[in-house]
Amino acid sequence: MQLTSSHPRTRPISAGHLRAFDAVARHLNFRAAGEELSLTQSAVSRQIQALEDEVGTALFLRHTRAVELTSAGSQLLRATGMALERIDAAVRQIRQSAGRKSVAITTWASFASMWLIPRLEAFQREHPDIDIRIDASDVAVDLATADVDLALRYVVPQAAPPGAIRLFGEQLTPVASPWLLKERRLTQVQDLAKMTLIEAGDAHRTRHLEWLTWQRWLDKFGHTATMTKATRGAKAVLPQKLTPQRWLYFNYAHQIVQAALSGQGVALARLPLVAESLASGALVEPLPHTRMDSPLVYWLLVAPRSQQRPEVKAFCNWLQQQAADTRQAIGDVPDPDTVDHLD
């Protein structure tokens, strides 16, 4: 059967006929498809005829005792089979989660993997009835419209949105694997000249993120005193900026720390994100007297529509307690003029 028309069909097909098509295509039998769908054989046949009319061509070859997919039918089955499976999976997930308590958080990937996720087990033990969803993205979402309850952000105080809750500030410090430090001495700043330094490859593109670079740290700590021929034997010295043996660049903070953990070099790490690794001995802070303050701060934002939900309140309370533990671990003392809730 070849259906013809004076003009091509452009309107979307009716979704109701696709279930019948899928059942017939799988069984290659109208009666079996009807039994699966709890419909009569004639009802299924009418739905297929209506679908063929909408598509504009035959989808099945009807034989005396069987049906066979046409090439057009096979093409449509490949699309509808996957689409219906995805729809069914989504509906199952919605049904399973309907009525369950849940909290959705948006944050960036490095913070999620290095700080938030390792702590989540404690919250789940305390609140086994609350589901957690983490959307890791570097793109800031609008809490007024996005399908999330909380946002964890990383900006200078002047850029924090109204209502942001300060979690903790940060310092930057050189860190390295204890295995690397067994092979290479690192007891003073000048020893870095024989090391590989690891940092973010894109940090120089943003003014605020330049604080995370070795360049900032070296400007403060990395000048060595060298004698010139004219001053040899005299007290006068000429400051010279330290340069490392080589550089190693990565896109994300967790990649930088992973490279340091595996002994590939010395990383200038964000102290809040490596406090646990330092406490466990997985990383070592070889130059603790060279910590450098960063103007960037970690913040919590709560979507207005989610503020009164008990599960969101529970997660916020837990999160702020975890932040307090981090502040204590890194010795973070906020500026006295800084308040938790910005006006």
Secondary structure by P-SEA (a helix, b strand, c coil): cbbbbcccccccccccaaaaaaaaaaaccaaaaaaaacccaaaaaaaaaaaaaaacccccccccccccccaaaaaaaaaaaaaaaaaaaaaaaaaaaccccbbbbbbcaaaaacccccaaaaaaaacccbbbbbbbcccccccccccccbbbbbccccccccbbbbcccbbbbbbbbaaaaaacccccccccccbbbbbbcccccccccccccaaaaaacccbbbbbccccccccbbbbbbbbccbbbbbccaaaaaaaaaacccccccccccaaaaaaacccccccccbbbbbccccbbbbcccccccaaaaaaaaaaaaaaaaaaaaaccccccccccccc
